[in-house]
Amino acid sequence: MLYFSLTSLTTTGYGDITPVDPFARSLPNLEPVVGQFFIAITVARLVTMEIADRRR
């Protein structure tokens, strides 16, 4: 699962394995979404902290 996940994130392709489990098939679709949410939440948190600091 970790190898399949890393292959998905680095976009190097799946020439050597094919997932059979439905969870393994859905993982590459879920990871980019979660990754974008993580970045968006982190940036929003930093902006909120900066705005709160400037109001003091």
N, C-alpha and C positions, 0 to 999 in steps of 0.2 A: 504494500500500500504506500509506503514512504517513497519507494522508487517511482511508482506510478505518479504520485503527487509531484515529486521533483521534476519528472519528465514533463508534466503538464505545465508547471510554472515556468520552466526554462524554454518551453516551446521547441524542444528538440525532436519530438515525434515519438510514435509508439511502434516502431518497426519490429520490435522484438517481443512485445507482450500484447495480449488482448484481454481486457477485464471481462469477467463473466458475472460477477456479483453486481446487482443493480446499484448498490452503494458505491462501489468502485467506479461505475460508469457515471454516476452523478457527481462525484467528487471534483473532477476538473471543471464542471460548470459552477460549482459552489465556491471554490477557492477564489477565483477572481472577484466575485461579488463581495465576499467577506473581506478580501484584501482592500478593496476600494472603500468599504465602510470603515475599516480600521484607519486608513489614511484620513478620510473625511472627518471622523470623530476626533482623531488626534489633532488635526489642524484646527478644528472648531474649538477644541479645548484650549489650545494655545492662544487663539485669538481672544477667547473669553477671558483668559487670565491676563492678557495684555490690556484689554479694555478696563477690566476691574482695577488693575494697577494704576492706570492713567487717571482714573476717577478719584483716587485718593488724594 
